[in-house]
Amino acid sequence: MGNIEDVIARSVEKTIAPSEKFIEEIKNIISSAGNLNHAIDSIMQLKSPSEIGAISEAELLRSVMLGHLEVHFGEMKYRLNADVLPWTEIAPEKAIEFFKTQKLIPTKAFKRLAKSVAAKSKEMAGDYLEYTQEHMKKMLLEALENGETPYDFLKKFDEMVGGIGISSSAKHYLETFYETNMAGARAYGRWSEQRDPEVIKALPMWQYKTMNDGRVREGHQAMSDRIYPAKDPIWDIWYPPKGVRCRCYVSALPDGEVSPPFAGKPDPGFDQSPAEFFKK
């Protein structure tokens, strides 16, 4: 089966073209503007590229399904048929069809999920737009304070856009943008499948797992290998990811000794349950 890194990398690569097209639209606005104030006004009225919302929707749904299937075919000891491997290379339409045939969630629940995914994708497109607009506005206002003209600004445009991280030459923002959202969607899928009554009956204990290498954050490592019942409130706070680029995960077990209470905290902004992922 493919992994979430494949999904993230594909999401970034698919977004490069519409993102650079959007950058070119901004560049044209600045070029044709009478002054930088007019350019700012026009840029702040732009709408997010529709392609980014469409890419986000398809990959979010794929990430959720990936999470479900990791549990269904992994922890529940089922086997994924070889003719559907690797999972992340399946077209979204076929992936959805396969997901339905496995009856991992009822049809009504799947429809609700699809609506939530669509809403989240619009939110993501809005986040991309706001991020780009605010950074462009900040750079243009600084140029205004320095007495620059649109022509002056355009001479350093490519270099400044590189700092934003939304182009093929510098894509750090897009990588973080998709890593955070796709990892959250995958976690939602794993969490939903692990909470299925049939799964909880077979695997009622959850264990927090890290990669146990030098890249694991100290706070996350402190939670490593701790075991609590699936319905313990600690998972409302500690079901990973618990930070940007967090690689931790929860493994469902048939039994295990309950660990002592844990008072540690996740990274700031990551103390919510996967249930909240589609509710923001």
C-alpha positions in Angstrom: 0.0 0.0 0.0 1.2 3.5 -0.7 1.7 5.9 2.2 0.8 9.4 3.2 4.2 10.8 2.0 3.1 9.8 -1.6 -0.2 11.7 -1.2 1.6 14.8 0.1 4.2 14.8 -2.7 1.6 14.3 -5.4 -0.6 17.1 -3.9 2.3 19.5 -4.0 3.3 18.6 -7.5 -0.3 18.9 -8.8 -0.6 22.3 -7.2 2.6 23.8 -8.6 1.0 24.6 -12.0 -2.2 26.4 -10.8 -0.1 28.1 -8.1 2.4 29.5 -10.6 -0.5 30.5 -12.8 -1.9 32.5 -9.9 1.5 34.0 -9.3 1.6 35.1 -12.9 -1.8 36.7 -12.5 -0.6 38.7 -9.5 2.5 39.8 -11.5 0.3 41.0 -14.4 -1.8 43.0 -11.9 1.3 44.7 -10.5 2.6 45.3 -14.0 -0.6 47.0 -15.2 -1.3 48.9 -12.0 -0.9 52.6 -11.9 0.7 52.4 -8.5 1.3 49.8 -5.8 -1.8 50.9 -3.8 -4.0 49.9 -6.8 -2.1 46.7 -7.1 -2.8 45.8 -3.4 -6.5 46.5 -3.8 -6.7 44.3 -6.9 -4.8 41.5 -5.4 -6.9 41.5 -2.3 -10.0 41.0 -4.5 -8.7 37.9 -6.2 -10.3 34.5 -5.6 -8.4 31.3 -5.0 -7.6 29.1 -8.0 -10.4 26.5 -8.4 -7.9 23.8 -9.2 -6.4 24.0 -5.7 -9.8 23.3 -4.1 -10.3 20.4 -6.5 -6.9 18.9 -5.9 -7.4 19.3 -2.1 -10.8 17.6 -2.2 -9.5 14.5 -4.1 -6.4 14.1 -2.0 -8.2 14.7 1.3 -10.6 11.9 0.5 -7.8 9.7 -0.6 -6.0 10.4 2.7 -9.0 9.5 4.8 -9.5 6.3 2.9 -5.8 5.5 3.3 -6.2 5.8 7.1 -9.2 3.5 7.1 -7.5 0.9 4.9 -4.3 0.9 7.0 -6.3 -0.2 9.9 -8.7 -2.5 8.0 -6.0 -4.4 6.1 -3.2 -3.9 8.7 -4.3 -4.1 12.3 -7.4 -6.1 11.6 -5.1 -8.6 9.7 -7.0 -8.5 6.4 -5.1 -8.6 3.2 -5.3 -6.0 0.4 -5.7 -7.6 -3.0 -2.6 -7.1 -5.1 -4.6 -5.8 -8.1 -5.3 -2.5 -6.2 -1.7 -1.8 -5.2 -0.2 0.7 -4.8 -3.2 2.4 -3.2 -2.1 6.0 -3.7 -1.7 5.5 -7.5 -5.4 4.6 -7.9 -7.5 7.2 -9.6 -9.8 8.9 -7.0 -13.0 7.6 -8.7 -11.7 4.0 -8.5 -10.5 4.4 -5.0 -14.0 5.6 -3.9 -15.6 2.7 -5.7 -13.3 0.2 -4.0 -13.8 1.9 -0.6 -17.6 1.5 -1.0 -17.3 -2.2 -2.0 -15.4 -2.9 1.2 -18.3 -1.5 3.2 -15.9 0.1 5.7 -18.5 2.7 6.5 -22.3 2.9 5.7 -23.4 4.8 2.6 -25.0 7.6 4.6 -21.8 8.1 6.6 -19.7 8.1 3.4 -21.9 10.8 1.9 -21.5 12.9 5.1 -17.8 12.4 4.9 -17.7 13.5 1.3 -19.6 16.7 2.2 -17.1 17.3 5.0 -14.2 16.8 2.7 -15.7 19.2 0.1 -16.1 21.9 2.8 -12.5 21.3 4.1 -11.1 21.6 0.6 -12.8 25.0 0.2 -11.3 26.0 3.6 -7.9 24.9 2.4 -8.2 26.9 -0.9 -9.2 29.9 1.2 -6.2 29.4 3.5 -3.9 29.3 0.4 -5.5 32.5 -0.9 -5.2 34.3 2.4 -1.6 33.3 2.9 -0.6 34.5 -0.6 -2.6 37.8 -0.4 -1.3 38.7 3.0 2.4 38.1 2.1 2.0 40.0 -1.2 0.3 42.9 0.6 3.1 43.0 3.2 5.8 43.0 0.6 4.0 45.7 -1.5 3.5 47.9 1.6 7.2 47.7 2.4 7.9 48.6 -1.2 5.6 51.6 -0.9 7.4 52.8 2.3 10.7 52.6 0.3 9.2 54.8 -2.4 9.3 52.0 -5.0 7.2 51.9 -8.2 5.5 48.8 -9.7 8.4 48.6 -12.1 10.9 48.6 -9.2 9.0 45.9 -7.4 8.7 43.7 -10.5 12.5 43.6 -10.9 12.7 41.6 -7.6 9.3 39.9 -7.9 10.6 36.3 -8.6 13.0 36.5 -5.7 10.4 37.7 -3.3 7.8 35.2 -4.4 10.4 32.5 -3.8 10.3 33.4 -0.1 6.6 32.7 0.1 7.2 29.0 -0.9 4.4 28.6 -3.5 6.4 27.9 -6.7 8.3 25.1 -8.3 11.6 26.7 -7.2 10.5 27.2 -3.6 7.6 25.1 -2.4 8.1 25.0 1.4 4.7 26.5 2.2 2.9 24.1 -0.1 4.8 21.2 1.5 3.8 22.2 5.0 0.2 23.1 3.8 -0.4 19.7 2.4 1.6 17.8 5.0 -0.5 19.2 7.8 -3.9 18.7 6.1 -3.3 15.3 4.5 -1.8 13.9 7.7 -4.8 15.2 9.6 -7.2 13.5 7.1 -5.3 10.2 7.2 -5.4 10.4 11.1 -9.1 11.0 10.9 -9.5 7.8 8.7 -7.4 5.7 11.1 -9.2 7.1 14.2 -12.6 6.4 12.6 -11.8 2.9 11.7 -10.1 2.1 15.0 -13.3 3.4 16.8 -15.5 1.0 14.8 -17.4 -1.2 17.3 -16.1 -4.4 15.6 -12.5 -3.1 15.7 -12.8 -1.9 19.3 -14.2 -5.3 20.3 -11.1 -7.0 18.8 -8.5 -4.3 19.6 -9.7 -2.4 22.7 -6.4 -0.9 23.7 -4.5 1.9 21.9 -0.7 2.4 22.0 1.1 5.6 21.1 4.0 4.9 18.7 6.9 7.1 17.5 9.6 6.3 15.0 12.1 6.1 17.9 14.8 8.0 16.0 16.7 11.3 16.5 14.0 13.3 14.7 11.3 12.5 17.3 10.4 15.5 19.5 11.1 15.1 23.2 7.5 15.7 24.1 6.2 13.1 21.7 8.9 10.6 22.8 7.6 10.9 26.4 4.3 9.6 25.2 5.9 6.7 23.2 4.6 3.2 23.8 2.0 4.3 26.4 -1.1 2.2 26.4 -4.7 3.4 27.2 -8.2 2.1 26.4 -9.5 3.2 23.1 -12.2 5.3 24.8 -9.8 7.0 27.3 -10.1 10.8 27.2 -6.4 11.1 26.7 -6.8 10.3 23.0 -8.9 13.5 22.6 -5.7 15.3 23.2 -3.0 12.8 22.2 -4.2 11.1 19.0 -1.5 12.0 16.4 -0.3 14.0 14.5 0.7 16.2 17.4 2.7 18.7 15.5 3.9 19.8 12.1 5.5 16.8 10.3 4.8 14.6 13.2 5.3 10.9 12.2 3.7 9.4 15.3 0.7 7.0 15.1 -1.6 5.0 17.2 -1.6 1.2 17.1 -4.7 -0.7 18.2 -3.9 -3.8 20.4 -6.0 -6.8 21.6 -4.7 -6.2 25.2 -2.1 -4.4 27.2 -1.3 -3.0 30.6 -2.7 0.5 31.1 0.1 3.1 31.5 0.2 5.6 34.3 -1.6 9.0 33.7 0.3 11.3 31.5 0.4 15.1 31.9 2.5 16.0 28.9 1.1 18.4 26.2 1.3 18.1 22.4 2.8 20.9 20.3 0.8 24.2 20.5 -2.3 24.1 18.3 -2.3 20.3 18.1 -4.2 19.4 21.2 -7.5 18.5 19.4 -9.1 15.2 18.6 -9.3 13.9 15.0 -13.0 14.4 15.4 -12.4 18.1 15.1 -10.5 17.9 11.8 -13.5 18.4 9.6 -15.3 20.8 12.0 -13.0 23.8 11.8 
